[in-house]
Amino acid sequence: MSEVVTKEDLRQFGLVLFDKIQTAFANANFADKNSMDPEWLKSKAVRRLLDISAGSVQNLRATGKIRFKKVLGSYYYSKEDLQKLFKDER
């Protein structure tokens, strides 16, 4: 009852698996913008988005100009607050 798996069997399995993954991605609903556009951004994303230093982000947080959450040592900032704060500069 011992069956031997050949390289050809593995190749065919890989092709079938790849096809199923492609089908799953093709059928996925990526139209929901909220799932692709987070409400909260990490510090690094805020710095990159606004082209400001880490100290500037810290000052915004310390002065209470933007809401933030601290999760496991990482700060997350409200995207809505950032948009309101810098709306006039864009």
C-alpha positions, 0 to 999 in steps of 0.5 A, spaced: 500 500 500 505 504 499 504 509 494 510 513 491 509 520 489 513 522 483 516 529 481 510 529 475 505 528 481 508 534 484 508 539 478 501 537 477 499 538 484 502 545 483 499 547 477 492 545 480 493 549 486 496 555 482 490 555 478 485 555 484 489 561 487 488 565 481 481 563 481 480 565 488 483 572 487 479 573 481 473 572 484 475 576 491 471 583 492 476 588 492 471 594 490 470 595 498 475 601 499 475 601 506 478 594 507 484 597 502 484 604 506 485 604 513 483 609 518 489 608 522 496 609 520 502 607 523 508 613 525 512 611 519 506 612 514 504 618 517 511 621 516 512 619 509 505 621 507 506 628 510 514 628 509 515 630 516 520 628 521 519 623 527 519 629 532 514 633 528 509 627 529 511 626 536 509 634 537 502 633 534 501 627 538 503 631 545 499 637 543 493 633 542 492 635 535 491 628 532 488 622 536 492 616 536 492 609 539 498 605 542 498 598 540 504 593 543 509 599 543 507 602 536 503 608 535 497 609 530 494 615 528 487 617 525 487 619 518 481 623 519 484 628 524 491 628 519 486 630 513 483 635 517 489 638 520 493 639 513 487 640 509 489 647 507 496 645 505 494 640 500 
